[in-house]
Amino acid sequence: MTASQKSPAHGSGHWTVAGAKARLSEVIERAQTDPQIITRHGKPSVVIVSAEEWARKTVRKGTLAEFLMASPLRDADLDLERVRDQPRDIDL
């Protein structure tokens, strides 16, 4: 086994592509508790997280209307008048 294929130091959660491919089961197991970073050419490329963590991070938190109503700019005195210019003439 090469150095790039060895598992990361306990708790580090960093893998090379080759190491992650060689030990995918371990990467998946560790991702259940901590994100696992896979590097390509020495730079972070992807992060593997558990399905539970992914669901928690991607759940929608309210509607667009609720987001806009909660905006700190809601009661600001902004001039939002629409410009009523004519469209440009272009040759098609």
C-alpha positions as CSV (number, residue, x, y, z in Angstrom):
1,M,0.0,0.0,0.0
2,T,1.4,3.4,-0.9
3,A,1.4,6.4,1.4
4,S,-1.3,8.1,-0.7
5,Q,-3.6,5.1,-0.1
6,K,-3.2,4.9,3.7
7,S,-6.0,6.1,5.8
8,P,-5.8,9.5,7.3
9,A,-4.6,10.1,10.8
10,H,-7.3,9.4,13.3
11,G,-9.9,12.2,13.0
12,S,-8.2,14.2,10.2
13,G,-10.8,13.3,7.5
14,H,-8.6,14.1,4.6
15,W,-8.1,11.6,1.7
16,T,-6.4,11.6,-1.7
17,V,-8.5,10.3,-4.5
18,A,-6.4,7.1,-4.6
19,G,-6.8,6.6,-0.9
20,A,-10.5,7.2,-0.9
21,K,-11.0,4.7,-3.8
22,A,-8.9,2.1,-2.1
23,R,-10.8,2.5,1.2
24,L,-14.2,3.7,0.2
25,S,-16.0,1.7,2.9
26,E,-13.9,3.4,5.6
27,V,-14.5,6.8,4.0
28,I,-18.2,6.1,4.1
29,E,-18.1,4.9,7.7
30,R,-16.1,7.9,8.9
31,A,-18.5,10.3,7.0
32,Q,-21.3,9.1,9.3
33,T,-19.8,11.2,12.1
34,D,-17.4,13.7,10.4
35,P,-17.2,15.2,6.9
36,Q,-14.5,13.5,4.8
37,I,-12.5,15.7,2.4
38,I,-11.1,14.2,-0.8
39,T,-8.2,16.1,-2.4
40,R,-7.1,16.1,-6.0
41,H,-3.7,17.3,-6.9
42,G,-3.2,18.4,-3.3
43,K,-6.3,20.7,-3.2
44,P,-9.6,20.0,-1.6
45,S,-12.0,18.7,-4.3
46,V,-15.1,17.2,-2.7
47,V,-16.6,16.6,0.8
48,I,-18.4,13.5,1.7
49,V,-21.0,13.8,4.4
50,S,-23.7,11.4,5.7
51,A,-27.1,11.4,4.1
52,E,-28.5,12.7,7.4
53,E,-26.1,15.7,7.4
54,W,-26.9,16.4,3.7
55,A,-30.6,16.4,4.4
56,R,-30.2,18.7,7.4
57,K,-28.1,21.2,5.4
58,T,-30.3,21.2,2.3
59,V,-33.8,21.4,3.9
60,R,-35.8,24.5,2.9
61,K,-36.2,26.9,5.7
62,G,-39.5,28.8,5.0
63,T,-40.8,30.3,1.8
64,L,-39.4,33.1,-0.4
65,A,-42.3,35.3,0.9
66,E,-41.3,34.6,4.5
67,F,-37.7,35.4,3.7
68,L,-38.6,38.7,2.1
69,M,-41.0,39.7,4.9
70,A,-38.2,39.1,7.4
71,S,-35.7,41.2,5.5
72,P,-34.1,44.1,7.5
73,L,-34.8,46.3,4.4
74,R,-38.5,45.7,4.5
75,D,-39.3,49.0,6.2
76,A,-36.4,50.9,4.6
77,D,-37.4,53.9,2.6
78,L,-36.0,52.7,-0.7
79,D,-36.8,54.3,-4.1
80,L,-37.7,51.3,-6.1
81,E,-39.6,53.0,-8.9
82,R,-39.3,51.1,-12.2
83,V,-37.7,52.9,-15.2
84,R,-40.2,52.9,-18.1
85,D,-37.7,53.3,-20.9
86,Q,-38.6,52.0,-24.4
87,P,-36.8,48.9,-25.6
88,R,-33.7,49.2,-27.8
89,D,-34.0,48.9,-31.5
90,I,-31.9,46.0,-32.7
91,D,-31.5,44.3,-36.1
92,L,-32.3,40.6,-36.1
